[in-house]
Amino acid sequence: MGNETTAAAPAAPLPEVPRRRSLSPSRAGDFLTCPLLYRFRVIDRLPEPPSPVAVRGTLVHAVLEHLFDQPAPGRTPQQAHSLLAPEWERLAADEPELASLFGSDEELMAWMLDRYFTLEDPRRIEPAHRELCVEADLASGLRLRGYIDRLDVAPGGEIRIVDYKTGTAPPEEFEARALFQMKFYALAIWRSQGQVPAMLQLMYLGNGEILRYWPEEADLLATERKVEALWQAIERAYVQRDWRPRPGRICEWCAHQAICPAFGGTPPPVPDDLPDSLAEVAVPETAQDAIASI
């Protein structure tokens, strides 16, 4: 038949995978803090200028993550300081607009790293995971997802979730709010691995304090109910197109005051092309989003 060839049949298109309803502690925190802030970040995707506080948190987290790349004897304050400049160069290469934010904070970040070494000795720790992405599906179908700074596993199998904060420890009356993010992570670990973490540990490098909590199954069941109720409130706001501002202390640092009704501003119109379901909205979430909640 000569050199006749048969053309390959075109490949059938892959079926579109429906998006899952999902929630992260960062976006949950946005809605709890201010539903309008949630809208600006998730629905409108409004840009926000780089924050020195967020950049500081990103750099300190990166240094502490990569400090554990070193053999245990090399995890020293001097080594941590030496990682600051290359981590900054990497971050500035990815986001050039941050170039002006490093110099004035370099001494402060070095001081925070020194304070970290007063809280624990990294030469005695071998983390099981760093910057761990966790996901878990609840019985309702809601998917939890987020990034854990560090997950330690003891020889007996006990799990400790560790989170670094470059701010200061909250007053006692605000500890529950600070622990919500950690309980969210613990719930995700429990539902995905079947094990309740033994300890949740928040390390505040701003004032050298550690907040520890030992969760029980009842705590995580209560957190699960809170997360489900919060998601219902988020969906209700989406269906009703009703995201109201919630003025508070965080307004001092909000980048959107000019368009916030609480400050006499007018938000932009809600986009006309929004999907019917919030599940179809791609919600941004990165490790830096988690760090931003410092």
Secondary structure, 3 states (H helix, E strand, C coil): CCCCCCCCCCCCCCCCCCCCCEECHHHHHHHHHCHHHHHHHHHCCCCCCCCHHHHHHHHHHHHHHHHCCCCHHHCCHHHHHHHHHHHHHHHHHHCHHHHHHCHHHHHHHHHHHHHHHHHCCHHHCCCCEEEEEEEEECCCCCEEEEEEEEEEECCCCCEEEEEEECCCCCCHHHHHHHHHHHHHHHHHHHHHHCCCCCEEEEEECCCCEEEEECCCHHHHHHHHHHHHHHHHHHHHHHHHCCCCCCCCHHHHHCCCHHHCHHHCCCCCCCCCCCCCCHHHCCCCCCHHHHHCCC
